[in-house]
Amino acid sequence: MLDRYNRTITYLRISVTDRCNFRCTYCMPAEGIKLMPNSEILSFEEITEFTKLAVSMGVRKVRITGGEPLVRKDIIELIKMIGAIPGITDFALTTNGVYLTKYAQQLADAGLNRVNISMDTTNPEKFKQLSRVGNIEDVYKGVESAKKAGLLPIKINCVIKKSEQEEDAQQVTKYCQDNDLNIRYIRQMDLSKGTFWKVKGGDGGACGICNRLRLTANGLLRPCLFSDLEYDIRKLGNKRAIMLAVGNKPEYGTVNKVSGFSNIGG
């Protein structure tokens, strides 16, 4: 699939829930967010049928996101369903890592290739402050479980204020170096103000080569994180939604006034 700017669209990010077991300060307020009604959340069958079509139209990379995707009930069943789709060459999941001790081997057995794990500091007190509820030791255990299950390469997503030279980022860098992990530095963004930067160590934020579509947990297909454009797959049908999203994908990101990271998946 080519968009108007000759970019080949090969990457689909699927948010399976807006729920999360963390309350990270840069993602949501302490009291949480207004959650989507369960009745609006896409079923596994709806997600799988959409993904099958997207793959038949040229998608090759699929990433499962949230919220925290591993809080979705019976998530392993969805991984099996998507993992069985021919044509996917890169099947990944982004997680805060806490539930990997429970699910890593099941995810690998179901067909998942690899994981990205969020880690913004290795300081236990700062980690608790940032996540409001998390314990960094649980994330370390999750990393080891992912390694044991063969969900490789493991990429660590580290949110920074301005620079990877910041103290917390340097702590995470050392942890990654000591544990043979890849690191991606993601400068803190603001959807409503349209402030974003290219991810260091990845392709995110590079509008000129953006190859992504994003499906929200309630079935809205978004061609750009920093845009209000969205297409309801239930109302339009899967193929028309894909064609509209690709055809209207903006050249550059601007602002997003209607969504947050918690319900798009970043």
N, C-alpha and C positions, 0 to 999 in steps of 0.2 A: 504494500500500500504506500503510495506516494502522496504527500500533502501538497499544498499550493507552492511550497518553498523547496520542493524536491527533496524533502527529508523522507527516508524510508521508515515507516512505523512498524517496529518489530517487538515492542516491549509493552506488556500489559501489567499494571499494578492493580491488585484486587484487595480492597478493604473488606474484611469479612465481619467486622464488628466495630462499633464505636466505644465499646466497653474496654476498660483497662484496670489492672490491679495497682498501677501507680497513679500519682497525681503530679507529674513533673511540672515544675513551676513555669517553664516556657511553653507548655502545651495546654494546660487547663487550670482554672482556679481551684483552690483548695477544696471547695465544696463539690467539685466535679462539674459536669455539664448536663444540659437537658438531653437525655438519651432518646434515641430513636425508639419508637414503639416496636416491640418484637414482630408485630404483624407486618411492618414495613420492610423488615430485613429480608434480603434475598435468600431463598432456599439453596441448598447445595445443588439441587437439580438445575435451578435457574443459572447459578454461577457456572456450572459445568457446561451447559448448553451454550451459554454466551462464549465461554473460553474456546470451546470446540470451533465455533464459527470464526472467532478472531484468529485462531491458529490456521484455519483453512484459508484465511485472507492474508496471511503473512506474518502473524505474531510468532516469535520464536522464544522469547524470554517472558516468563511469568513469575511475578513476585506476590506473595501473600502478605498483607499488612493488616493493621487494625486502625485505631486502638491497639490492644495487645491481642494478636490473632489466636494465641493459645488459650484464651479464656472462652473462645467460642465452643459451645457444647459439641462434642463428637467431631472435632476438627480433623482428626486422623482420617475419618471417612471422606471428607472433602479432599484431603491430600491424595488419597488413593484414587479418587475419581478424576482429578486433574492429572495426576501422575500417569494415568493410563492413556492420556490423549496423545496420539502419534504426532510428531512434529515439534514438540517442545524440546529445546536443546539446553535450556537453563531454567531450572525450577527452584526458586529460593523463597525464603521467608525472613521477615524482619521481626525481631522480638526483643524484649528487655532481658530475656535469658532466664528468668526465674523458673519457668515451668519446663525448661529443657531437661532437668534432672528426671522428670517424669516422662517426657515425650520424645526426647532426641532419637532414641533407637526406633521407636514406632514411626517417627517422621521419615527416617531413612528407609525403613522397610516399606513404607507406603509410596516411596518414589521421590521424595524431596532430595535435591542435590546438595544444598548448602544453606547457611544461615548468616544473616547480619545481626549483630548484637549491639544494643545501645549501651554505651559506657562513657560518661562525661567526666568522671573523676575516680580515683582509687582511694580517696580519703573517706573512711567510713562515715564520719560525721557530715561531711559535705554531701556525700551521696544520699544520706538520709534526708538532708535539707532539700536537695534538688528534687528527689522523687517523692518526698513527704512521707513515704511509708516503706521504702525499700531497704534491703540489707545487701551490701556489696558482696558479702560472702556467698549469697545465693546466686549471684551472677557468675562469680568465679566457678562455682560448682556446675552451673549451666554450660559454661565454656568447656569445661573438661568433659561433660557428658556429650556435647556436640562433637568434640574431637574423637572420643571413643566410638561414636556412632558413624564417623566418617563423613560428617556434614561439612566438607571442606571445599575451597578454602573458607575459613571463618573470617568475616570482615567485621571490624569494630567501628561503629558509628559514634564519633565523638563530637558533640556540639560545643563550639567555642564562641567566645564573645567577639574577638577580632582576629586572634592569631593563634597558631598552633604552638607558639612559644610560651603561652600562658602556663602557669604552674600546674593546674589540673590537667591540661592537655599533655604536658610533658610527662606527668605521672602515668597517664594512659599509654603514651607512646612507649615508655620503658616497659610497661606490662606487656604490650604487644610484641616488642622486640624479644623479651625474655620468654615468651610463650608461642613464638612463631605464628603470630596473627597479623593480618593486614589491617591497616587503620585508614579511615576516611574522616577528614576534618570537615565538619558542616557548620559554617558560620550561622549563628542564630538569625532567623528570618522573621519577617513580619508580613503576613498575607495582606492585611488591610492597607498597609502603607506601600506595599510593592517593593520591599527591600529584600534582595536576595543576591547570593554570590555563587560562583561555581564551586562545587564540592572539590576539595583538594584530595586527590586519590580516587576520584570517580568522575562520572560525566554529568551528574545532576547539576542543574543551574546553568548549563551551557545551551542557551536557546538555539543557537545556530545548528546544533546537531541533535536536538531533542527528538527522540524516537518513541515517546511514551503516550499511552492513554491510561487513564485512571478510572476504575469502576468503584463507586462508593458502595457501602454495605446496603443501602436502600435503592440501588439500581440506577444511579445517575452516572453517566459516562462523561468524564471531563477530559478535554484535550490538553489542558494546561493547568498546572497548580496555581499559577498567578493569573487567573482569569475567572470570571463569573459564568462562562459558558458551560452548560451541562445539558445532557440529552437523556431523557428517561427511557431506559430500554424496555420497560413494561408498556409504556404508552406508544412508543414509536416502533417497537420490534427491534431485535438485536442488530440485524443488518443495516436498517436505516439509521439507527443510532450511531453505529460505527462509521458509516459513510458521512454522516453529518459532522461527527467529531473530527474525523480526518480532514474532511473538506474545509472545515472552518477553524482548524488549529491555527492559532495566531503565530505570527513570526517571532514575537517576543512576549514574555510575560509582562503584565502590568500590575493589576491589583485584584484581590479576591475579597469581596465584601460579604459573601454569603456562606462561607465554609471555614472550618478550622482544621489544623493538622490532625486532631483527634478523630475526625470522621472522613478524612481523605487518605490518611496513611502516609503523608509526607511525600 
